[in-house]
């Protein structure tokens, strides 16, 4: 059965909705008959995205709302909630998806850390705090989907600021789901969305053609919707390069660093390369 928050007539709010996964989600939900509010930084990209979503929405432009929003500012998220409630009556599905990359090196400029943590982590916290209590109070079944990353679980070297932000998203979303399921009369639940290699403006790196290993944003959103319907909390997406079985091995090895008292990030430590390769092969 379709979750009520994903059914025709429901209201979805998507941050980072002007491009990439956010825009793909907005289009697919609008085509299902949902009323959709996309939030992103102001400009032509947001306006163009609103027109694109309206072109596939069952109710046309009347079912689409675009709100200029800086998710690093809590007052912007509070304003967004008020605008959506005024236009559509409330929110059934909140997708906290806005993100920036790259973050920064350990000793790099502090402004880079502030930006990536402000958007990727605090943006999600602000969104949940602005929308969550109102969604609970409505008494309707609903979903809060927070976009994390595999980099927040296995924390590979190269972009510690981004990893820290996404590790925080994982911890926060787990705590959020625990809070929601223990709140009396609450019909809202949380989900952690963990995309794989997706060809979006965030990950394009100057490339104009999709790499063979990447999924499209549309493929990723299809997988997300399938797993939301199934009730999964951890929505761990594969891609054309990395199947779920390999992701599971990498995640298990990362957790094993603590259990086995190995050096941190031992997967990338020269003294453990052979052991990791054997672990992946199941030897």
N, C-alpha and C positions, 0 to 999 in steps of 0.2 A: 504493500500500500504506500501511496505517496505521503510523505510527511506533510502535515498541514502547512508548515512554513514554506513548502516548495510547491504549493498548489495554486491554481489560478485564483486571482483575487488577493493573494497575500502580498505583503509589502517587504521588499528587500532593500537594504542599504549597503552599498559597497564603497569602501574607501579605496583610493588608488584605482578608481573606476574608469579613468580616461584612456587607459592603454593596457596592453598585456593581458594577464589573467583576469584582472578586474573587469576590463571591457568585455572579454569573452564571456565571463559569468553574467554580466549585465545583459548582454544580447540573448543568451540562452534562457535566462529567467524571464525576460520580457516576452520572448517568443512563447513561453509556457503560459503567459497570461498574468504574470505577476506585475505589480506596480513597482517600479525600480527608481531608486535615488542613487545617483553616482556622485561621489565626492572626490575632489582632486584639487590641485592648485589652479588658480584662475588662469584663463587664457584661451587661445583658439583651440587647443587640444581638447579641453573640457567641453567647449561648445560643439566641436565636431563630433565628439563621442556621444553627446546627448542626441544629436540629430541621427547618428548611426543607430543608436538603440531604439529611438522612436520609430525608425523605418521598419523595424521588425516587431515592435510591440503590438499586441493584440488591440490595445486601445489607442495606439498612436501616441502622439506627443502628450496627450492628457494623462498617460500612465507613466511618464518619465519626468524626473526632476534632476537638475544638475545644480550642485551647490559648491561654490568655491570654498575649499576647506584646507587649512594647514593642520594636520593631525597632531603635530607636536604642541599645539596650543589647546589646552582643555576647554577654553571658552568657545573655540570653533566647533568642537564636538557637541557641546551643550546646545549651541545655536543650531547645528545640523539636526539634532534630535527634535528640537522645537519646530523647525521648518517642516520636517517630515511628518510629525504628528499633526501639524496644522493643515497640511495638504492631503495626507492619506489616512490620518486617524491613529497612526502608531506604526510600530515596526515588528515584523514577524521573524525576519532573517537579517542578522547583522553580520556582514563579512568584513572584518578588519584586515584589509589586504594591502594597504599602502606600505611601500618599502623603498629604501634607497640602498645603493651599493656603488662602489666599494665603500668600506668603512675607513679603517686606518690602521697603521702600524702601531706597535706598543708605544713607541716614543715619537710618533708622528704628531702633527698639529692637533691640539685639543679640540679645535673647532670641528674636525672630522668626526671625532668621538661624540661630541655633543649632537651633531646632526643625525648620525646613524642611530644613536640610542634614542634621540628625541622622536624620530619617525618610526623606526622599526619596533621599538619596545614601548616607549611611553605613548606613542600613538594608539597602540592596542589597548593599553591600560586606560587611557583617556576615553576611548570609544566604549569600552565595557562599563566604565563608571557612569558615563553619560546616558547610555541606553539601557543597561542591565536592569536597574531598579524600575524603570518605566515599563519594560517588557514583562517583568515579573508581575507588576501591579495590574496589568491588563488581564491576567488570568488565562491567556491563550497559549497554546503550545508554540514554542519558538526555538530558534537555533542561533547561537553565536559561534561563528567560524573564524578562528584566528590563523593567519598565515605564518607558519614557521619556516624551517629549513632543515635539511639534513646536516647542514653546517652547524646548526645549533645543537646537534646530538653527537656527531663524531668530531667536531671542532678542528678541521684540518688546518695546518699552518698556512699563512698567507694573508689573512684578513681578520685579525683578532677582534676588531671592533664589531664587524658584522656578526662573527660567531657569538660574541657575548650578547649582542642584541637578540639573536634568535634563540640562544640558550635560555635567555630570560623569558621569551615568549612561551617556550615549552613549559617551564616551571610555573609561569603565571596561569596558563591555560589549564594545566592539571589542577592547580589550586582553585581556579574558577569553577571547573566542573564539580569538584568536591563540595564547594560552597553551594552551588545550585542544587545538587541532588540532596543536600541536607537542609534546604530551606523549605519550611512548610508551605504547602500549596503552590510550590513553584513548578511551572510547566516548561521552563526554559532549560536547555542543555547546551553544553559547549563542545566544540570539536577542534582538534589541532590538525590543520592542513599542512602537509609536508611535501611540497612539489619536488620533482626530480629535475633533470636538465630540461628546461623549457626555453624555447626561442622567443624571447620577449625583448623589448627595448632595454630592460634592466640588465639582461644577460647577453645581449647581442655583441658587445665588445667591438663595435664598428663593422660587424659582418652584415651583409645585406641578404644573404641566403641562409636558410635554416641548415645547420649541420645535420648530418645523417643521424647522429646519436640523440638529437633533441626531439622532444615532443612539441607539438604546437600548443598554444594556449587553449585552443578549443578541445584538443584531446585531453588536456589536463583537467579542464573543467568538467568534461564528460565523466572522467574517473571520479572527480570530487562528488558530483551529483549522485553517481551510482553508490558510492560509499556512505554518503549522507543518508540515502534511502535505506541502506543496510544497517545503519545505526553505529558504524565504526567511530571510535573516538580518535584513534591515531590513523589519519588518512595518509599513508605512506605511498607516494606515487613512484612507480617505475618510470623508465624511459627506454629509448631504443638501445642504449648502451648498458644500462644497469638494471637487471631484473631484481625482483623483491628478494630472492634468495641471497644475492650478493649484498644487498643493503642490510639484511639481517645479520650476515656474517660481520660486516663492518661495524655495525652497532654493538654486537656482542663482544667483539674484540675491544672496542673502546671502553665498554663497561669493565672488561676483564683487566684493564690496566690497574684499576683500583683493587680488584679482588686478588689479582696475582702479584700486586706490588711491583709492576713494571714501571719504567720511566714514562712520564706523560707523553701522549702522542707517539707511543711506541710503534704504531703502524708505519711511521715515517722515520724510525730510528734504524740506522744501518745494522745494529747488532740484532735486530728483531725481524729484519726483512724476510729471512728464510722461514722463521717460525710463523709469521703472518701468512706467507704464501701457502705453507702447509695447512694452516688452519682453514683457509679459504677452500682448498682442495678437499678438506675433510680427512686429511692424513693423520 
